[in-house]
Amino acid sequence: MRGQYKKILFGLGLGMAMSVSAFSVHASPITSGLFTPDAVEDYEGTPGSRTVLTTLFGGDVSVVDGSVNHRSVDAGDWIDFRSSSAIVPNSGSRFGVGYGFGSYSLDFSGLGGIFGFSGWFSAAGAGSEFIEFFGLAAESLDIVSRANGFGPGDGTMEFVSVLSTVAIGSITISGSEIASDDLAYTTSRATGQIPVPGTLLLVGLGLAGLGLQRRRRALA
């Protein structure tokens, strides 16, 4: 009977481990969340006047041109064509834009990756827009998308903030001349940010062990 009970517990534990493993394959490491930033890029230290930027955050983060490049512009120099309203910076008098309809990337690999990213975003034109997160091995982690573009369409910006359980190596921003301001990141993993599948596995194995211990006492 005792051997049979052990087999049952082993089967339950193995089944939980397999279920957890299957879940972890499909679960995204990216979740919405807030963090204390290591640095903030508010664009106030950039030249403005549609200057092409090759780095951000004081040179720590590379800007990689894709089909468009990233530029610093002055307030009043960019229009949200969804409402013909001037895009308003979240703070200060300057912000960044993807100059044209396409994508560019921010490379955080020089920092060893980041575990949190946030920023304020608004589209200049109509259309779907994406922020895609990649790991240090260039694997896609997740995508934050808006079918009608970031922001409500009146020139004001929308706040996006995410945490990741794995290091984010780069971010690609794609869409209709997306404006951005007050970008921020953290290289620290959030306290208590343990993947849920791993937590469930530990709890399940702990309960199985407790049950076995009680069974042994009852048979003694």
N, C-alpha and C positions, 0 to 999 in steps of 0.2 A: 504493500500500500504506500509505504514511504517513497519507494522508487517511482511508483506511478505518479505520485504527487509532484516529485521533482521534475518528471518528464512534462507534466502539465505546466508547471511554472516556467520551465525552459522554453516550451512551445509558446507560451504567452509572451515571454520576454523577447524571443526571436521574432514573433509576429509584430510586436511593438516596434522593434528595431527596424524591421523591413518597412513597416508603414511610415516610420519617421524618416527613414532614408528616402523613400519615394516622395514624401512631402517636401523634404529639403531640396530635392532636385527642382521642384516646380515653384517653391516659395521665393519671392524676390527678397534680396538683401536690403532693398531700398524701401524706407517707410517715411511718412511725414513726421516731422519732429523738430524741436527747437534745440539750440545749443549755444554755448558761449564761444564767440568767434576768436580765432587767433589773429585774424586781420580782416579789415573791411576795405573794399575798393569803392570810394565814392566819386571818383573821377575828377574831384576838385583839384588834384595835383597834376592833371594832364593838360595839354595845351588847348584843347577845344578846337573850334574852327575846322571840324571834320578831319582832324589829324589821325593818320593810321597808327594804331597801337600794336606793337609786337610783344609787349609784356604787360602784366598787371601786378598789383600788390607789390609795388616797389621793385619789380624785376624778378620776383620769385616764381611767377607763373607765366609760362609762355603762351602767346596767342598764336594759334596755327590757322593760317588762311585755308579755307576750303573753296567753295564756289564764290564766297564773298570774304572781305576782310572786316576787321573790327575797328571802329573809329570813335573818337571822342568828339562830341558835339555840344554846342551851347544851347541852353533853354531857348525855345522859340525857333530853333533851326530844324525841327523835325515835326511832321504833321501826321496825326492818326487819320488816315483817309476814310476810316469807317464813319467818322463824324466831322471831318475837316477841323478837328481840334488840335491845337498845339500840344505835343506830349510834355507833361509836367514831370521834372525830376522828382524822385522821392525825397531828396534832400539837396541843398545847394543849388548851383546853377549850371551844372554839366552832367552828362550821362553818356553811356556808350551805346553804339548801334551796330548792327550787322549791315554793312553798306551794300544794299542790294537784296535781291530775293534769292536766298540760299542758306548756306551753313558755314560756320567756323567753329573752332574748338579751343578749349582752355586745357592746357597740359599741366597737371599737378604731379607728374611723376618725379620731378626734381625735388619735391617735398616728401617723397616716399609714399605718396597717396594721401587722401583726406577721408574723413569719416562723416563729415557734415558739410552741406553746401546750402546757401540761401541767396536770394536776390529778389529784386523787384523788376518786373518785366511788363512790356506793353508792345503790341503789334502796331506797325505803321500802316499796314494794309490788311485786307481781309484774306482769310485762308487758314488752313490748319498749320499748327506750329508745334515743335517738339524740343524737349531738352532730354538728351539721351546720356546715360551714365555708363562709363566703361571701367572695368577693372584694370589692374596693372599689366595684365596679359592681353589687354585690348578686347576682352570679352564683354559683351553687352550685359549690363546688370538690370537695367530697367529704363523705361521712358515715361516722362511726364508730358502729356499732350493736351492741346486745346483745339477743338475742331474749328473754332471761329477766331483763334488767335488769343494770346495772353492779354489780360486787361479787359475792362468793361467796354472799351471802345470810345471812351470820352476823353482820352488823353492821359488819364491817370493809370498808375501801374498796379499790377497784381503781385502779391508776395508769395513766393514759393520757397519752402524750406524742407530739406530732407536729411535723414540720417542713414548710414549704411553700416551693415555688420562686417563688410569687407572693404578693403581700401579702394577708393575711387581714384583711378589714374588719370582720367580725362573726362571732359564733358563736351558734347557737341550740341550746339544751339542752331536750330534750323527753322526757317520761316520767312515771314513777310517783313523784312527790315526790322527785326526785333530790337526794341530799345531796352536797356538794362541800367540799373543803378544800385548802389549799396550792396555789391556782391560780397559774400563773406564765406569763410571756410574754417574748419577745425581739423587738426591732425590727430586729435584725441578721440578715442572710442568712447561713446557715451556710457556713463556709469550704469551698470545693470543691463547693458544692451547685449543680452545673450540670445542667440537664435532660439525661437520657440521650440523647434523640433528637438534640439539637444536638451532643453529643459524638460520636455515631456518624457524623453527617454530616461533621464535620471530619476524623475518622480516614479515612473513605472517600475524600474528596476528596484527602487527603494521599497515600494509597496510589496513587490514580489518577495524580497528578502525578509520583510517584516512578517509576511504570511507564513513563510517557511519556518521562521524562528518560533512563531506561536504554535505551529503544528508539531514541531519537535517537543515543545514543552508539554503539549497535551498527550503525546505518546509516551513521555518519560514516566 
